[in-house]
Amino acid sequence: MADKKRVAILFSGRGSNMIALLKAMKSPDFGATPAILITDNPKAEGIENAGMWGFECHVIDGASYKDNDSFDIELDKVLQSARVDVVCLAGFMRILGADIVDKWVGRILNIHPSLLPKYKGLNTHKRAIEEGETWTGVSVHFVNKIVDGGPVLGRKKVKIKKNDTKESLEKRVLPKEHELYPLILKKILDGSLDLKNGKTIFDT
Ligand code: GRF
């Protein structure tokens, strides 16, 4: 097999999507290997979770940077020195600035808990329930300068039940996130997922 691509995973909280990606990358036929795990939150639960899998995390404490640009410059430096090929945002709660996005465009992915382009931003499950939607789900997309607005690479649908709360819905969506993110990353690395006119290609 050709050299494995080096993946950075960025997270801010619990890190369950990070763990799902790490598990997938353990497979010898997965064309990627973890290069670095980065969090902007020194108190993130995911640091301990990664530790249980034998991984250390690199902390770039968001609170200690005077502005977003200086954070992004440090982040870019860390990514370069870890010789990263692909960046996976996995519950990373900072909005990256235009300069760093430009540098990594086409090589940076995000997972979002809605069927994009619907419900960009926060509180997606609550908003989908309030709007009376029948379906919601999860999307993996390329990151561009529009928050949650880059080309969608893949989605998985989840039915909203009559008495769902945001918590009950999250319980059913999260396992779909854990399935979809590694699947899409693998397809990108295998070259089996191409954007056609900048549109979604893979729906399940
Ligand atoms: C996930 O729902 C992800 O889609 C969203 O934030 C949540 C992070 O969860 N962006 P985890 O930290 O991966 O467990």
Residues whose N, C-alpha, C, O or C-beta is under 5 A from the ligand:
A	BS01	GRF	G13 R14 G15 S16 N17 M18 A90 G91 I111 H112 P113
